[in-house]
Amino acid sequence: MTREARRAPEARVRWFGLWDSYFVICYLVTTGLVFASGVPQGLRLIAIGALTLVVPWYAGLGRPLMLRHESDRRNTVFPVGLFVLFGVATAADLMSSFALFAVIPMLMMSLATRPALVLGVLGNLLPVTMMWLQGGAGGPAVLFVLLASLLGIALSALLGLWIKRVVRQNKEHAALIEELRQNREQVARLSHQAGISAERERLAREIHDTLAQSLTSIISLVQAVDAEVETAPAAARQHLALVGRVAKESLVEARAFVADRTPASLQESSLAQALRRQADGLTAQTGLLVRFAVEGDERPLPMAVNVVLLRAAQEAGANVRKHADARAVDMVLRYGAGQVGLRVADDGNGFDGAAASAAERDEERGAAGRGQVESQGQGQGQGDGGGFGLRGMAARVAEIGGVMSVVSEPGAGTAVEVKVPLEEAADEER
């Protein structure tokens, strides 16, 4: 249970602790006055006995009722019994009327406002009634008791209203604390779910950008080996060696992303070297002419930028291998003033964005809004079938404040470009 959840009941117990002290003082003062009064001893004993019975009546029935703020049959039994005991004590000795200082608040805390005020008025008029019944209806004593009763009625009404307000505010405070506790639990639960979703998304992107692409390459190489094993054994052996290398690299990548570490290709080399190896691997796997170049002064980049650009190159290369039917690919890493960019262009078939379905276009527009993708003619073929392809790449780029654009036309090839502002990326890395 949180601190806020414990605070409300603790506050009620603390408040009733003060009230208990006040109740004990009222009991001791009243019984003291009765003990010192001049009525016969038998009447004093009756009065003290009735006042003493109020203590267990309050402790056993009234106090738990007031603490829980419940409404049931006890809300009637307790005030009626309390009023009867007070009436017996007052009938035996008028000094017992000082118990009204404790009786009235208990009536207010156990009854609704209107019946509590009615009993409070009757309780204040009870001493005058008893004096009149005992034959002392004349003289200044009666006037004094009557004035005291009227003053008691006014004070009882004010005290009762104040007590009701305190009790109501206490209940509202407890309700607000409970609502706050529930809201915090809900926020914690939603944060936990968001964390799980983010981790699943990360693993899905990593699997797509590493294992899935590597497995696709291995399948293609195995198919090539199957076709060459009899007609071109030397080429088949080369492709088998490439299969082994791709599998080993995939195993290292898998271990790295499961441990949430830097990709293996970036651990001991620069981004340019990793991209060059990526270009050479694409040439070895497909036979395409892949030209890699670096423009501008090469300089160290935040690791988050290195990872995003490497994954973008991997995804663009995978799309070229699966969809483009290209002959050549140009991969350019550009270092500019305040930004770094990567452009991967092929001379393949390209595609027409107008041919994509309306649902696909809506999905792409949503991805463009989330990832700041400026897409001209992004279609279904190059988007990896609605998977984690270009949309996953756009999400990666957006996470470090970058922009990705895809430009393509039928028969004119496709160009994928990523631009990342270095200042924002550096802040994101920190």
Phi, psi and chi 1 to 4 in degrees:
 res  aa     phi    psi   chi1   chi2   chi3   chi4
   1 MET       -  136.2 -176.3 -180.0  -66.5      -
   2 THR   -76.8  169.2   61.6      -      -      -
   3 ARG   -61.3  -39.7 -177.6 -175.9  -55.6  174.5
   4 GLU   -65.5  -37.0  -72.4   80.4    4.7      -
   5 ALA   -67.2  -31.0      -      -      -      -
   6 ARG   -83.6  -20.0  -67.8 -168.2  -58.5  -94.1
   7 ARG   -67.4  -38.1 -169.6  173.1  -63.3  169.1
   8 ALA   -63.9  -54.1      -      -      -      -
   9 PRO   -62.8  -34.1   16.6  -28.9      -      -
  10 GLU   -64.0  -39.1  -71.6  176.0   -4.7      -
  11 ALA   -64.7  -40.5      -      -      -      -
  12 ARG   -64.4  -43.3  -71.9 -162.5  -63.2  -90.1
  13 VAL   -64.4  -40.2  171.7      -      -      -
  14 ARG   -64.8  -41.8 -171.2  163.8   51.3 -112.3
  15 TRP   -64.7  -41.1 -172.8   84.4      -      -
  16 PHE   -72.6  -22.8  -95.6   84.2      -      -
  17 GLY   -62.8  -41.8      -      -      -      -
  18 LEU   -66.6  -40.7  -64.6  175.7      -      -
  19 TRP   -64.4  -38.7  157.7 -108.9      -      -
  20 ASP   -60.0  -41.1  -70.8  -21.0      -      -
  21 SER   -62.6  -42.5  -59.3      -      -      -
  22 TYR   -63.4  -41.0  171.4   77.7      -      -
  23 PHE   -61.8  -44.1  174.0   79.1      -      -
  24 VAL   -62.0  -42.0  170.8      -      -      -
  25 ILE   -62.9  -44.2  -68.0  172.7      -      -
  26 CYS   -60.8  -41.2  -71.2      -      -      -
  27 TYR   -63.9  -46.2  167.1   75.1      -      -
  28 LEU   -65.6  -42.4  -66.9  176.3      -      -
  29 VAL   -64.8  -44.5  170.6      -      -      -
  30 THR   -66.0  -46.7  -55.3      -      -      -
  31 THR   -64.2  -32.8   53.3      -      -      -
  32 GLY   -64.1  -44.0      -      -      -      -
  33 LEU   -64.7  -39.2  -67.7  173.4      -      -
  34 VAL   -65.8  -41.5  171.7      -      -      -
  35 PHE   -62.8  -31.6 -173.7   77.5      -      -
  36 ALA   -93.2    1.3      -      -      -      -
  37 SER   -75.3  170.4   65.8      -      -      -
  38 GLY   -99.5   13.6      -      -      -      -
  39 VAL   -76.1  163.2  -61.1      -      -      -
  40 PRO   -55.9  153.4  -25.3   34.0      -      -
  41 GLN   -61.0  -38.0 -175.9  175.5   -2.2      -
  42 GLY   -61.5  -43.0      -      -      -      -
  43 LEU   -66.1  -37.2  -65.6  177.4      -      -
  44 ARG   -62.5  -42.0  -76.0 -156.0  -51.9  -90.0
  45 LEU   -63.1  -40.4  -68.5  176.7      -      -
  46 ILE   -62.1  -44.8  -66.5  174.4      -      -
  47 ALA   -63.7  -46.3      -      -      -      -
  48 ILE   -65.1  -38.3  -67.1  175.2      -      -
  49 GLY   -62.6  -44.3      -      -      -      -
  50 ALA   -64.3  -42.1      -      -      -      -
  51 LEU   -64.7  -37.6  -67.1  173.5      -      -
  52 THR   -68.0  -36.0  -56.5      -      -      -
  53 LEU   -64.5  -23.6  -73.5  175.4      -      -
  54 VAL   -61.8  -32.7  171.9      -      -      -
  55 VAL   -62.7  -56.6  176.2      -      -      -
  56 PRO   -67.3  -29.5   22.6  -33.2      -      -
  57 TRP   -62.2  -41.6 -174.0 -107.7      -      -
  58 TYR   -71.1  -47.3  160.5   72.4      -      -
  59 ALA   -65.5  -38.5      -      -      -      -
  60 GLY   -85.0  -29.3      -      -      -      -
  61 LEU  -121.3  -47.4 -175.1   61.7      -      -
  62 GLY   -72.8  -45.4      -      -      -      -
  63 ARG   -63.8  -48.5 -168.7  175.3 -169.4  -84.3
  64 PRO   -60.0  -35.8  -22.6   34.0      -      -
  65 LEU   -63.0  -43.6  180.0   68.9      -      -
  66 MET   -70.2  -34.7  -61.4  171.5 -166.2      -
  67 LEU   -67.7  -38.1  -84.7  172.6      -      -
  68 ARG   -87.2  -13.5  -70.1 -166.7  -64.6  -93.9
  69 HIS    54.1   39.6  -57.0  -61.1      -      -
  70 GLU   -89.0  162.7  -65.4  179.4  -11.8      -
  71 SER  -127.9  106.0  -64.2      -      -      -
  72 ASP  -151.6 -161.1   53.6   25.1      -      -
  73 ARG   -61.3  -28.7 -174.2  172.3   57.1   87.5
  74 ARG   -66.2  -23.2  -69.1  172.9  -65.2  177.1
  75 ASN   -65.6  -19.9  -73.2   81.9      -      -
  76 THR   -97.2  -39.9  -57.5      -      -      -
  77 VAL   -64.2  -45.3  173.4      -      -      -
  78 PHE   -64.6  -52.2  171.2   71.3      -      -
  79 PRO   -64.7  -33.5   18.2  -29.3      -      -
  80 VAL   -65.7  -47.6  169.2      -      -      -
  81 GLY   -61.3  -40.2      -      -      -      -
  82 LEU   -62.4  -43.2  178.2   66.2      -      -
  83 PHE   -66.9  -37.7 -165.4   82.6      -      -
  84 VAL   -64.2  -46.0  168.9      -      -      -
  85 LEU   -62.0  -40.5  -68.5  174.0      -      -
  86 PHE   -65.6  -40.8  169.8   72.0      -      -
  87 GLY   -62.7  -40.4      -      -      -      -
  88 VAL   -63.3  -44.5  171.0      -      -      -
  89 ALA   -64.6  -40.4      -      -      -      -
  90 THR   -70.0  -38.1  -55.5      -      -      -
  91 ALA   -64.0  -34.6      -      -      -      -
  92 ALA   -76.0  -38.6      -      -      -      -
  93 ASP  -153.1  122.7 -169.4  -16.7      -      -
  94 LEU   -62.7  -20.2  -71.6  177.5      -      -
  95 MET   -64.0  -21.0  -73.9  -65.0  179.3      -
  96 SER   -66.3  -13.9  -59.1      -      -      -
  97 SER   -63.7  -17.5   60.7      -      -      -
  98 PHE   -65.5  -16.1  -78.9   92.0      -      -
  99 ALA   -66.5  -12.0      -      -      -      -
 100 LEU   -57.8  -27.5  -77.5  170.8      -      -
 101 PHE   -63.5  -22.2  -71.8  102.5      -      -
 102 ALA  -104.4  -31.7      -      -      -      -
 103 VAL   -67.8  -45.7  171.0      -      -      -
 104 ILE   -59.1  -49.1  -63.9  -60.6      -      -
 105 PRO   -59.1  -36.6  -24.8   34.3      -      -
 106 MET   -67.4  -36.6  -74.4 -169.2  -75.0      -
 107 LEU   -63.1  -41.4  -67.4  175.2      -      -
 108 MET   -66.3  -34.6  -68.3  -64.7  177.5      -
 109 MET   -81.2  -15.7  -73.5 -173.3  -75.4      -
 110 SER  -110.2  -11.8   57.6      -      -      -
 111 LEU  -122.8  164.7  -73.9  173.7      -      -
 112 ALA   -66.4  164.1      -      -      -      -
 113 THR   -60.7  -47.1  -57.6      -      -      -
 114 ARG   -66.6  -52.8 -174.2  168.9  -61.4  175.3
 115 PRO   -64.3  -30.0   18.7  -30.4      -      -
 116 ALA   -65.8  -40.7      -      -      -      -
 117 LEU   -67.2  -37.2  -71.3  176.3      -      -
 118 VAL   -63.1  -46.4  170.9      -      -      -
 119 LEU   -65.9  -33.5  -78.8 -178.9      -      -
 120 GLY   -64.1  -41.8      -      -      -      -
 121 VAL   -64.0  -44.1  170.8      -      -      -
 122 LEU   -63.2  -38.9  -66.5  176.8      -      -
 123 GLY   -63.8  -38.4      -      -      -      -
 124 ASN   -73.0  -28.5  -79.8  -79.1      -      -
 125 LEU   -83.2  -12.3  -67.1  176.9      -      -
 126 LEU   -61.3  -42.7 -169.3   58.2      -      -
 127 PRO   -60.3  -42.3  -25.2   35.4      -      -
 128 VAL   -63.4  -41.3 -179.9      -      -      -
 129 THR   -63.0  -42.8  -56.4      -      -      -
 130 MET   -65.0  -40.3  -70.1  -60.2  173.3      -
 131 MET   -64.1  -40.7 -178.2  175.1  -73.3      -
 132 TRP   -66.6  -41.2  178.5   74.9      -      -
 133 LEU   -66.3  -29.1  -67.7  175.8      -      -
 134 GLN   -83.9    4.4  -67.3  172.6    4.3      -
 135 GLY    86.1   16.8      -      -      -      -
 136 GLY  -108.9   47.0      -      -      -      -
 137 ALA   -81.2   -3.3      -      -      -      -
 138 GLY  -114.5  168.3      -      -      -      -
 139 GLY    91.4  171.7      -      -      -      -
 140 PRO   -66.7  -23.8   22.9  -31.9      -      -
 141 ALA   -61.5  -43.6      -      -      -      -
 142 VAL   -64.6  -41.5  173.6      -      -      -
 143 LEU   -61.1  -40.9 -179.0   59.9      -      -
 144 PHE   -63.9  -45.1  172.8   78.0      -      -
 145 VAL   -65.5  -38.2  173.5      -      -      -
 146 LEU   -63.9  -45.0 -179.6   59.6      -      -
 147 LEU   -62.9  -40.5  -68.5  175.9      -      -
 148 ALA   -63.1  -37.1      -      -      -      -
 149 SER   -66.7  -42.9  -62.4      -      -      -
 150 LEU   -62.2  -43.2  -65.5  175.9      -      -
 151 LEU   -62.8  -39.4  180.0   60.0      -      -
 152 GLY   -63.1  -37.4      -      -      -      -
 153 ILE   -62.3  -46.3  -68.6  172.1      -      -
 154 ALA   -62.6  -45.9      -      -      -      -
 155 LEU   -65.2  -36.9  -68.2  177.0      -      -
 156 SER   -63.3  -42.5  -62.8      -      -      -
 157 ALA   -62.6  -46.5      -      -      -      -
 158 LEU   -64.4  -44.8  -66.4  175.8      -      -
 159 LEU   -63.5  -40.3  179.6   61.9      -      -
 160 GLY   -64.4  -44.6      -      -      -      -
 161 LEU   -62.9  -39.0  -66.3  175.5      -      -
 162 TRP   -65.2  -42.2  178.1   79.7      -      -
 163 ILE   -63.8  -43.2  -69.6  174.4      -      -
 164 LYS   -60.3  -39.9  -73.4  -67.7 -175.8 -179.2
 165 ARG   -65.8  -42.8 -178.9  179.1  179.5 -176.9
 166 VAL   -61.8  -44.8  169.5      -      -      -
 167 VAL   -63.3  -42.7  172.0      -      -      -
 168 ARG   -63.9  -44.5 -176.3  177.7   65.0 -105.8
 169 GLN   -63.9  -36.2  -69.7  178.2  -14.6      -
 170 ASN   -63.8  -42.2 -169.0   32.4      -      -
 171 LYS   -66.5  -41.4  -66.9  173.1   65.8  175.3
 172 GLU   -63.8  -40.4  -67.6  173.8   -6.6      -
 173 HIS   -61.9  -43.7 -175.8 -146.2      -      -
 174 ALA   -62.7  -39.4      -      -      -      -
 175 ALA   -65.9  -40.6      -      -      -      -
 176 LEU   -65.2  -39.9  -71.2  174.9      -      -
 177 ILE   -64.2  -41.2  -70.6  175.6      -      -
 178 GLU   -65.1  -40.2  176.8   62.7   19.9      -
 179 GLU   -64.0  -41.0 -177.4  179.5   -2.4      -
 180 LEU   -61.9  -41.4  175.8   61.5      -      -
 181 ARG   -62.6  -44.1 -177.2 -172.6   64.7   80.9
 182 GLN   -64.6  -39.5  -66.8  177.5   -3.4      -
 183 ASN   -64.4  -40.2  -71.0  -21.7      -      -
 184 ARG   -65.0  -40.2  -74.5 -170.9  174.2 -177.7
 185 GLU   -63.2  -39.2  -70.6 -179.4   -7.4      -
 186 GLN   -66.6  -41.9 -176.6  178.3    9.6      -
 187 VAL   -61.8  -43.7  169.0      -      -      -
 188 ALA   -62.3  -40.6      -      -      -      -
 189 ARG   -66.2  -43.7 -176.4  171.2   60.8 -104.7
 190 LEU   -66.3  -38.1  -67.6  177.3      -      -
 191 SER   -63.5  -40.5  -61.7      -      -      -
 192 HIS   -63.2  -43.2  178.8   67.1      -      -
 193 GLN   -65.4  -38.9  -66.6  174.1   -6.8      -
 194 ALA   -64.5  -38.8      -      -      -      -
 195 GLY   -63.8  -41.2      -      -      -      -
 196 ILE   -63.3  -44.1  -67.3  175.3      -      -
 197 SER   -63.6  -40.9  -61.4      -      -      -
 198 ALA   -64.5  -39.9      -      -      -      -
 199 GLU   -67.7  -38.9 -178.0   62.8   13.0      -
 200 ARG   -62.8  -41.0  -73.5  175.4  177.4  170.9
 201 GLU   -63.7  -41.5  179.6   69.2   18.5      -
 202 ARG   -61.7  -47.9 -177.5 -171.3   75.7   83.7
 203 LEU   -63.6  -39.0  -69.2  175.5      -      -
 204 ALA   -62.6  -43.2      -      -      -      -
 205 ARG   -65.1  -43.6  -72.5 -158.0  -57.1 -106.7
 206 GLU   -64.1  -42.1  -67.0  -68.9  -13.2      -
 207 ILE   -63.4  -42.4  -69.7  172.6      -      -
 208 HIS   -64.8  -42.7  175.7  -87.7      -      -
 209 ASP   -79.5  -14.5  -67.6  -16.9      -      -
 210 THR  -120.2  -74.2   56.4      -      -      -
 211 LEU   -64.7  -46.9  -63.7 -177.5      -      -
 212 ALA   -62.1  -44.8      -      -      -      -
 213 GLN   -67.2  -38.7  -67.0  178.2    0.3      -
 214 SER   -65.4  -42.2  -62.6      -      -      -
 215 LEU   -63.3  -37.2  -69.5  173.5      -      -
 216 THR   -63.0  -42.1  -59.1      -      -      -
 217 SER   -64.1  -43.1  -60.7      -      -      -
 218 ILE   -61.9  -42.1  -69.6  172.7      -      -
 219 ILE   -60.9  -44.3  -68.6  172.0      -      -
 220 SER   -63.0  -42.1  -60.5      -      -      -
 221 LEU   -66.8  -40.2  -69.2  170.4      -      -
 222 VAL   -63.3  -38.9  169.8      -      -      -
 223 GLN   -64.2  -38.4  -69.1  172.9  -14.2      -
 224 ALA   -66.4  -40.5      -      -      -      -
 225 VAL   -61.7  -41.5  169.3      -      -      -
 226 ASP   -60.8  -35.5 -176.2   58.6      -      -
 227 ALA   -79.1  -22.2      -      -      -      -
 228 GLU  -103.9  -10.5  -61.8  166.7  -14.3      -
 229 VAL   -60.1  -29.2   66.8      -      -      -
 230 GLU  -101.0  -39.1  -65.4 -179.4   -4.0      -
 231 THR   -85.7  -33.4   59.1      -      -      -
 232 ALA  -139.6   76.4      -      -      -      -
 233 PRO   -60.1  -35.5  -22.0   33.1      -      -
 234 ALA   -65.0  -44.3      -      -      -      -
 235 ALA   -65.5  -36.0      -      -      -      -
 236 ALA   -63.6  -41.5      -      -      -      -
 237 ARG   -65.2  -37.8  -76.7 -166.4  -67.2  -88.4
 238 GLN   -62.2  -42.6  -69.2  178.6   -5.4      -
 239 HIS   -67.7  -35.4  -77.7  145.2      -      -
 240 LEU   -65.0  -40.2  -77.9  175.4      -      -
 241 ALA   -62.9  -38.4      -      -      -      -
 242 LEU   -66.4  -37.0 -173.2   57.4      -      -
 243 VAL   -59.4  -46.2  167.7      -      -      -
 244 GLY   -60.9  -40.7      -      -      -      -
 245 ARG   -66.6  -43.6 -168.3 -176.7   76.7 -175.9
 246 VAL   -63.3  -40.5  172.2      -      -      -
 247 ALA   -64.2  -42.8      -      -      -      -
 248 LYS   -63.6  -43.9  -69.5  178.6 -178.8  178.6
 249 GLU   -62.3  -38.7  -68.0  175.8   -8.5      -
 250 SER   -65.3  -38.5  -59.5      -      -      -
 251 LEU   -63.3  -42.4  179.5   60.5      -      -
 252 VAL   -64.4  -43.1  173.4      -      -      -
 253 GLU   -62.0  -42.6  -72.1  -77.2   -4.3      -
 254 ALA   -61.4  -45.7      -      -      -      -
 255 ARG   -62.4  -35.3  -70.7  171.8  175.5  170.4
 256 ALA   -68.8  -46.4      -      -      -      -
 257 PHE   -76.6  -26.5   80.3   71.1      -      -
 258 VAL   -65.4  -38.1  167.8      -      -      -
 259 ALA   -83.3    0.2      -      -      -      -
 260 ASP    57.9   45.3 -161.4   15.0      -      -
 261 ARG  -107.5  177.3  -62.4 -163.7  -56.8  -96.6
 262 THR   -64.0  139.4  -58.4      -      -      -
 263 PRO   -52.3  143.6  -27.0   34.6      -      -
 264 ALA   -59.3  -35.1      -      -      -      -
 265 SER   -69.8  -13.4   56.1      -      -      -
 266 LEU  -108.5   -0.8  -68.2  173.6      -      -
 267 GLN   -72.1  -36.1  -71.6  179.7   -5.5      -
 268 GLU  -126.2   20.0  -62.2  179.5   -4.9      -
 269 SER  -149.7  165.7   61.4      -      -      -
 270 SER   -81.2  171.8   66.5      -      -      -
 271 LEU   -63.8  -41.5  174.7   62.7      -      -
 272 ALA   -61.5  -42.7      -      -      -      -
 273 GLN   -64.9  -40.5  -66.9  170.5  -23.6      -
 274 ALA   -64.6  -39.5      -      -      -      -
 275 LEU   -69.7  -34.6  -69.6  176.5      -      -
 276 ARG   -64.9  -42.0 -170.1  177.5  -60.1  -82.5
 277 ARG   -63.6  -36.2  -73.6 -163.2  -61.3  -89.0
 278 GLN   -62.9  -42.0  179.7   70.1   21.4      -
 279 ALA   -65.1  -43.0      -      -      -      -
 280 ASP   -63.8  -39.1  -66.5  -19.0      -      -
 281 GLY   -64.4  -39.1      -      -      -      -
 282 LEU   -64.8  -39.1 -175.3   59.5      -      -
 283 THR   -63.5  -44.1  -62.8      -      -      -
 284 ALA   -65.3  -34.5      -      -      -      -
 285 GLN   -81.3  -32.2  -64.8  171.6   24.8      -
 286 THR  -117.1  -18.5   61.9      -      -      -
 287 GLY    81.0    4.2      -      -      -      -
 288 LEU   -69.7  155.5  -66.2  173.4      -      -
 289 LEU   -85.5  107.8  174.1   61.2      -      -
 290 VAL  -112.2  114.8 -177.6      -      -      -
 291 ARG  -102.7  125.7  -62.7  180.0  -71.6  -98.4
 292 PHE  -115.5  137.2  175.1   73.1      -      -
 293 ALA  -144.4  153.8      -      -      -      -
 294 VAL  -119.1  125.7  178.2      -      -      -
 295 GLU  -112.5  136.9  -62.9 -179.2   -2.2      -
 296 GLY    89.9  177.4      -      -      -      -
 297 ASP   -83.2  118.3  -63.0  -31.4      -      -
 298 GLU   -67.8  135.8 -174.6  176.6   -8.3      -
 299 ARG  -148.2  159.9   55.6 -172.2 -176.6  -86.4
 300 PRO   -63.8  142.3  -20.5   32.0      -      -
 301 LEU  -120.8  156.6  -60.8  173.9      -      -
 302 PRO   -57.9  144.4  -23.1   32.4      -      -
 303 MET   -58.8  -34.6 -175.4   53.3   64.8      -
 304 ALA   -60.6  -38.0      -      -      -      -
 305 VAL   -69.4  -43.7  177.8      -      -      -
 306 ASN   -55.8  -46.1  -71.4  -25.0      -      -
 307 VAL   -64.2  -44.9  172.6      -      -      -
 308 VAL   -63.4  -44.8  168.0      -      -      -
 309 LEU   -67.3  -38.0  -66.5  179.9      -      -
 310 LEU   -64.0  -45.5  175.5   61.9      -      -
 311 ARG   -65.2  -35.3  -62.9  -55.3 -171.2 -151.2
 312 ALA   -63.6  -41.3      -      -      -      -
 313 ALA   -64.8  -40.8      -      -      -      -
 314 GLN   -62.4  -43.7  -69.0  173.5  -24.0      -
 315 GLU   -67.6  -42.6  175.0   59.5   29.4      -
 316 ALA   -63.5  -41.5      -      -      -      -
 317 GLY   -64.2  -39.4      -      -      -      -
 318 ALA   -63.9  -39.5      -      -      -      -
 319 ASN   -66.8  -38.3  -77.0  -18.7      -      -
 320 VAL   -62.0  -44.5  169.8      -      -      -
 321 ARG   -65.5  -36.2 -175.6  175.3   62.1 -112.0
 322 LYS   -90.4  -30.1  -69.6 -175.6  -72.7 -174.4
 323 HIS  -124.1  -28.6  -54.8  -64.0      -      -
 324 ALA   -78.8  -32.3      -      -      -      -
 325 ASP    54.2   46.8 -167.0   19.1      -      -
 326 ALA   -92.6  168.6      -      -      -      -
 327 ARG  -108.5  -30.0  -66.6  174.9  -61.0  -83.5
 328 ALA  -143.8  151.8      -      -      -      -
 329 VAL  -135.3  135.5  178.5      -      -      -
 330 ASP  -111.6  124.5  -70.3  -59.3      -      -
 331 MET  -120.4  118.4 -174.2 -178.6  -60.5      -
 332 VAL  -125.6  127.4 -179.0      -      -      -
 333 LEU  -104.7  118.4  175.7   62.9      -      -
 334 ARG  -113.7  126.8  -66.5 -167.1  178.4   99.1
 335 TYR  -103.2  113.1  -68.8   89.9      -      -
 336 GLY  -115.9 -175.1      -      -      -      -
 337 ALA   -75.8  109.8      -      -      -      -
 338 GLY    78.2    7.9      -      -      -      -
 339 GLN  -157.6  164.7   71.5  173.3   14.0      -
 340 VAL  -134.5  145.5   63.3      -      -      -
 341 GLY  -139.5  159.4      -      -      -      -
 342 LEU  -135.3  131.1  174.2   68.0      -      -
 343 ARG  -127.4  127.3 -172.4  174.7 -170.7  -88.3
 344 VAL  -122.0  114.2 -179.5      -      -      -
 345 ALA  -124.8  141.4      -      -      -      -
 346 ASP  -127.4  164.2   64.6   74.7      -      -
 347 ASP  -106.3   33.7   60.8   -7.5      -      -
 348 GLY   -83.1 -156.0      -      -      -      -
 349 ASN   -68.1  -30.9  -62.9  -30.7      -      -
 350 GLY    67.7 -170.8      -      -      -      -
 351 PHE  -161.7  164.1   53.4   88.6      -      -
 352 ASP  -111.2  117.2 -175.4    5.3      -      -
 353 GLY   -64.2  -27.2      -      -      -      -
 354 ALA   -67.4  -19.0      -      -      -      -
 355 ALA   -82.4  -11.1      -      -      -      -
 356 ALA   -69.3  153.7      -      -      -      -
 357 SER   -70.4  161.4   64.5      -      -      -
 358 ALA   -63.5  -38.7      -      -      -      -
 359 ALA   -64.2  -41.7      -      -      -      -
 360 GLU   -64.4  -40.2 -177.1   68.0   21.3      -
 361 ARG   -65.0  -40.3  -70.8 -161.0  -58.9  -90.0
 362 ASP   -62.0  -41.6  -68.1  -18.8      -      -
 363 GLU   -64.3  -40.3 -172.0  175.0   15.3      -
 364 GLU   -67.9  -38.1  -71.1  166.9   -0.3      -
 365 ARG   -63.9  -38.3  -78.6 -162.6  -66.2  -89.7
 366 GLY   -62.2  -42.7      -      -      -      -
 367 ALA   -66.0  -36.8      -      -      -      -
 368 ALA   -65.6  -38.5      -      -      -      -
 369 GLY   -65.4  -39.0      -      -      -      -
 370 ARG   -74.9  -40.1  -67.3 -169.8  -59.8  -87.2
 371 GLY  -105.6    9.3      -      -      -      -
 372 GLN    57.0   43.0  -56.5  179.1   42.1      -
 373 VAL   -86.1  124.7 -179.3      -      -      -
 374 GLU   -99.9   91.8  -59.7  168.7   -2.0      -
 375 SER  -106.6  128.5  178.8      -      -      -
 376 GLN  -115.5  101.9  -60.3  176.5   14.1      -
 377 GLY    80.2   36.7      -      -      -      -
 378 GLN   -78.8  121.2 -179.0  175.4  -20.1      -
 379 GLY  -116.3 -172.9      -      -      -      -
 380 GLN   -74.7  -38.8 -172.5  173.0    0.2      -
 381 GLY   -61.8  -49.5      -      -      -      -
 382 GLN   -75.3  -16.3 -158.9   79.1  -14.1      -
 383 GLY   -85.5   12.2      -      -      -      -
 384 ASP    63.1   39.4 -159.7   16.5      -      -
 385 GLY    64.6   31.0      -      -      -      -
 386 GLY    75.6   16.4      -      -      -      -
 387 GLY   -89.3 -137.9      -      -      -      -
 388 PHE   -95.5   19.5  -71.1   95.9      -      -
 389 GLY   -65.8 -104.5      -      -      -      -
 390 LEU   -63.6  -33.1  -65.8  178.0      -      -
 391 ARG   -66.2  -41.4  -73.5 -179.8  -64.1  152.8
 392 GLY   -64.1  -39.2      -      -      -      -
 393 MET   -63.8  -42.5 -170.1 -168.3  -51.6      -
 394 ALA   -62.4  -39.0      -      -      -      -
 395 ALA   -65.0  -41.2      -      -      -      -
 396 ARG   -60.9  -46.6  -75.5 -176.2 -178.5  -85.1
 397 VAL   -63.3  -41.9  174.1      -      -      -
 398 ALA   -64.4  -31.8      -      -      -      -
 399 GLU   -62.6  -27.1  -73.6  176.3   -3.0      -
 400 ILE  -108.0   17.5   59.0  172.6      -      -
 401 GLY    80.5   17.6      -      -      -      -
 402 GLY   -93.3  179.5      -      -      -      -
 403 VAL  -131.0  137.9  176.6      -      -      -
 404 MET  -120.4  137.5 -171.6 -174.3   82.3      -
 405 SER  -128.3  144.2   62.3      -      -      -
 406 VAL  -126.6  120.9 -179.1      -      -      -
 407 VAL  -121.9  128.3 -179.2      -      -      -
 408 SER  -156.3  147.7 -177.6      -      -      -
 409 GLU  -140.0  148.6  -67.6 -178.6    3.7      -
 410 PRO   -57.4  126.2  -23.8   33.8      -      -
 411 GLY    80.4   -2.6      -      -      -      -
 412 ALA  -115.2    9.8      -      -      -      -
 413 GLY    81.4 -175.9      -      -      -      -
 414 THR  -135.8  142.1  -57.8      -      -      -
 415 ALA  -128.1  125.7      -      -      -      -
 416 VAL  -112.8  126.5  177.7      -      -      -
 417 GLU  -131.0  136.1 -172.7  167.9    6.8      -
 418 VAL  -122.4  130.3  175.2      -      -      -
 419 LYS  -125.0  131.4  -64.0  179.6 -179.3  179.0
 420 VAL  -128.1  120.5  179.2      -      -      -
 421 PRO   -69.6  127.3   23.4  -30.4      -      -
 422 LEU   -70.0  -33.9  -67.3 -179.4      -      -
 423 GLU   -63.3  -48.8  -64.7   79.8    6.5      -
 424 GLU   -64.5  -38.6  -65.4 -178.9   14.2      -
 425 ALA   -65.7  -39.3      -      -      -      -
 426 ALA   -64.7  -39.9      -      -      -      -
 427 ASP   -64.0  -40.5  -68.2  -19.7      -      -
 428 GLU   -64.1  -38.2 -179.5   72.7   14.9      -
 429 GLU   -65.4  -40.2  177.9   68.8   14.4      -
 430 ARG   -67.4      -  -71.6 -165.0  -67.6  -90.7
